[in-house]
Amino acid sequence: MSVLAGEGKSGGVRMDSHPKPCSFSYVLVSAARLRDDCVGIGLIFKARDRSTTKKISQALPDTDLDAATYEALRIALEEAIGAGGGSFTFYVDNLRVVAQLAGEGRAPAELLAPSLQVRALMNGAGSVSVVPVTRTEAFSARRLALQAQVAPVPQVREYVSLQLPLSV
């Protein structure tokens, strides 16, 4: 359900650049409203065999869901670029942001800068597909976002395998 950037209204966006190898291929991205005027973000990085390689969770104070989603995408794209780029599929549960990235809607003025930054990072990361997720209750990144806590830096867990955390 992804398309090349600027190609149409099928609910996704795909931007191609220069593919390179990377330790993950899929990223599950979610933002969820928490108590105390915070939004939690959850990112789950998956290898080609669908094993989890990294999880990131953080609560962002005084923000809205769309801004938090763009922040989560920015973090994921910077991880992708830092890992050498490649071919990625991002599964995102914020349909407004997916539509904005697909050119089906305009980003509001207050989100224009984050939207442009995410688009620029997509170009630098390689081949990036953004796919909308509609069944959010069962989405594992949403559950991770709902567990987020306010912290000065994101909580990161990296995995060699599903059973062995490297760092907490």
Summary of the structure (lengths in Angstrom):
residues: 168
radius of gyration: 14.9
end to end distance: 34.8
largest distance: 43.9
contacts: 554
relative contact order: 0.26
helix: 31%
strand: 32%
